């Protein structure tokens, strides 16, 4: 298995490619551990429950048309489709595509201190399952 250094990830939000503004991206998946321990058991047992997740992205801010601010500002309090790939290239077994619906629960159009690069960090809950494609 080859090592990969993220230098050209692809992030498309609501059909807008914002990859050139992304400085970090993380898809976080988890599942509830449902306790199935019963009388007579000598240790706890579990089964998988409902899945959930979040999508965390940090952007360099850009207020131009069809860029970060113009895309994200209008999406607050709605759900939108997000597609993430490790490399901005064709989908393959070694470059899977992850498609998900995210609820845009937060967005701060201005956030920073004097002299800092203007950045935006979001953490959105994922609605439903993530679809992984390898071809």
One Martini backbone bead per residue (centre of mass of N, CA, C, O) as a GRO file, in nm:
protein
  135
    1UNK     BB    1   0.096   0.037   0.023
    2UNK     BB    2   0.060   0.363  -0.030
    3UNK     BB    3   0.154   0.660   0.042
    4UNK     BB    4  -0.009   0.974   0.149
    5UNK     BB    5  -0.015   1.316   0.049
    6UNK     BB    6  -0.193   1.594   0.109
    7UNK     BB    7  -0.214   1.827  -0.191
    8UNK     BB    8  -0.502   1.747  -0.384
    9UNK     BB    9  -0.775   1.778  -0.279
   10UNK     BB   10  -1.130   1.724  -0.313
   11UNK     BB   11  -1.390   1.991  -0.285
   12UNK     BB   12  -1.747   1.966  -0.319
   13UNK     BB   13  -2.002   2.224  -0.291
   14UNK     BB   14  -2.283   2.249  -0.441
   15UNK     BB   15  -2.106   2.215  -0.722
   16UNK     BB   16  -1.851   2.357  -0.585
   17UNK     BB   17  -1.513   2.412  -0.632
   18UNK     BB   18  -1.298   2.450  -0.323
   19UNK     BB   19  -1.006   2.327  -0.318
   20UNK     BB   20  -0.815   2.592  -0.338
   21UNK     BB   21  -0.919   2.666  -0.017
   22UNK     BB   22  -0.819   2.410   0.118
   23UNK     BB   23  -0.637   2.299   0.425
   24UNK     BB   24  -0.867   2.102   0.548
   25UNK     BB   25  -0.989   1.750   0.581
   26UNK     BB   26  -1.267   1.566   0.755
   27UNK     BB   27  -1.396   1.240   0.795
   28UNK     BB   28  -1.639   1.141   1.045
   29UNK     BB   29  -1.697   0.819   1.179
   30UNK     BB   30  -1.976   0.661   1.358
   31UNK     BB   31  -2.100   0.433   1.619
   32UNK     BB   32  -2.312   0.297   1.811
   33UNK     BB   33  -2.289   0.134   2.127
   34UNK     BB   34  -2.490  -0.137   2.194
   35UNK     BB   35  -2.609  -0.280   2.469
   36UNK     BB   36  -2.624  -0.663   2.516
   37UNK     BB   37  -2.629  -0.726   2.800
   38UNK     BB   38  -2.689  -1.014   3.005
   39UNK     BB   39  -2.783  -1.239   3.195
   40UNK     BB   40  -2.475  -1.416   3.274
   41UNK     BB   41  -2.279  -1.229   3.198
   42UNK     BB   42  -1.916  -1.135   3.237
   43UNK     BB   43  -1.946  -0.926   2.999
   44UNK     BB   44  -1.965  -0.693   2.788
   45UNK     BB   45  -2.187  -0.628   2.509
   46UNK     BB   46  -2.203  -0.546   2.149
   47UNK     BB   47  -2.365  -0.339   1.903
   48UNK     BB   48  -2.447  -0.186   1.628
   49UNK     BB   49  -2.568   0.122   1.545
   50UNK     BB   50  -2.596   0.423   1.474
   51UNK     BB   51  -2.485   0.641   1.248
   52UNK     BB   52  -2.230   0.900   1.232
   53UNK     BB   53  -2.117   1.247   1.149
   54UNK     BB   54  -1.845   1.457   1.027
   55UNK     BB   55  -1.747   1.765   0.866
   56UNK     BB   56  -1.414   1.897   0.833
   57UNK     BB   57  -1.328   2.241   0.742
   58UNK     BB   58  -1.063   2.442   0.598
   59UNK     BB   59  -1.046   2.780   0.487
   60UNK     BB   60  -0.970   3.015   0.263
   61UNK     BB   61  -1.086   3.309   0.224
   62UNK     BB   62  -1.351   3.411  -0.023
   63UNK     BB   63  -1.560   3.677  -0.179
   64UNK     BB   64  -1.605   3.574  -0.442
   65UNK     BB   65  -1.755   3.450  -0.691
   66UNK     BB   66  -1.791   3.113  -0.635
   67UNK     BB   67  -1.688   3.093  -0.349
   68UNK     BB   68  -1.688   3.059  -0.025
   69UNK     BB   69  -1.896   3.276   0.071
   70UNK     BB   70  -2.107   3.244  -0.160
   71UNK     BB   71  -2.161   2.941  -0.093
   72UNK     BB   72  -2.207   2.922   0.230
   73UNK     BB   73  -2.406   3.147   0.318
   74UNK     BB   74  -2.667   3.018   0.165
   75UNK     BB   75  -2.657   2.725   0.340
   76UNK     BB   76  -2.768   2.801   0.593
   77UNK     BB   77  -3.005   2.578   0.713
   78UNK     BB   78  -2.906   2.343   0.520
   79UNK     BB   79  -2.875   2.097   0.278
   80UNK     BB   80  -2.581   1.938   0.127
   81UNK     BB   81  -2.360   1.843  -0.116
   82UNK     BB   82  -2.062   1.637  -0.067
   83UNK     BB   83  -1.734   1.598  -0.225
   84UNK     BB   84  -1.461   1.368  -0.154
   85UNK     BB   85  -1.108   1.361  -0.241
   86UNK     BB   86  -0.774   1.297  -0.208
   87UNK     BB   87  -0.770   1.341  -0.529
   88UNK     BB   88  -0.772   1.548  -0.820
   89UNK     BB   89  -0.914   1.283  -0.971
   90UNK     BB   90  -0.996   1.002  -1.067
   91UNK     BB   91  -1.187   0.754  -0.984
   92UNK     BB   92  -1.070   0.490  -0.761
   93UNK     BB   93  -0.935   0.255  -0.560
   94UNK     BB   94  -0.699   0.491  -0.489
   95UNK     BB   95  -0.954   0.723  -0.537
   96UNK     BB   96  -1.192   0.788  -0.356
   97UNK     BB   97  -1.537   0.869  -0.320
   98UNK     BB   98  -1.721   1.102  -0.102
   99UNK     BB   99  -2.071   1.107  -0.045
  100UNK     BB  100  -2.269   1.375   0.108
  101UNK     BB  101  -2.493   1.496   0.349
  102UNK     BB  102  -2.508   1.829   0.483
  103UNK     BB  103  -2.553   2.025   0.765
  104UNK     BB  104  -2.555   2.377   0.773
  105UNK     BB  105  -2.497   2.498   1.097
  106UNK     BB  106  -2.231   2.667   1.010
  107UNK     BB  107  -2.099   3.016   0.969
  108UNK     BB  108  -1.808   3.236   0.942
  109UNK     BB  109  -1.732   3.508   0.747
  110UNK     BB  110  -1.579   3.634   1.008
  111UNK     BB  111  -1.239   3.529   1.125
  112UNK     BB  112  -1.006   3.712   1.324
  113UNK     BB  113  -0.693   3.870   1.334
  114UNK     BB  114  -0.463   4.082   1.325
  115UNK     BB  115  -0.264   3.964   1.050
  116UNK     BB  116  -0.441   3.738   0.962
  117UNK     BB  117  -0.558   3.489   0.801
  118UNK     BB  118  -0.849   3.431   0.635
  119UNK     BB  119  -1.060   3.196   0.792
  120UNK     BB  120  -1.256   2.880   0.773
  121UNK     BB  121  -1.443   2.680   1.008
  122UNK     BB  122  -1.606   2.358   0.982
  123UNK     BB  123  -1.884   2.157   1.141
  124UNK     BB  124  -2.072   1.902   0.995
  125UNK     BB  125  -2.338   1.717   0.980
  126UNK     BB  126  -2.428   1.400   0.873
  127UNK     BB  127  -2.674   1.290   0.646
  128UNK     BB  128  -2.648   0.988   0.677
  129UNK     BB  129  -2.491   0.827   0.443
  130UNK     BB  130  -2.195   0.725   0.296
  131UNK     BB  131  -2.064   0.735  -0.034
  132UNK     BB  132  -1.857   0.495  -0.190
  133UNK     BB  133  -1.629   0.535  -0.463
  134UNK     BB  134  -1.413   0.333  -0.717
  135UNK     BB  135  -1.550   0.417  -1.036
   0.00000   0.00000   0.00000
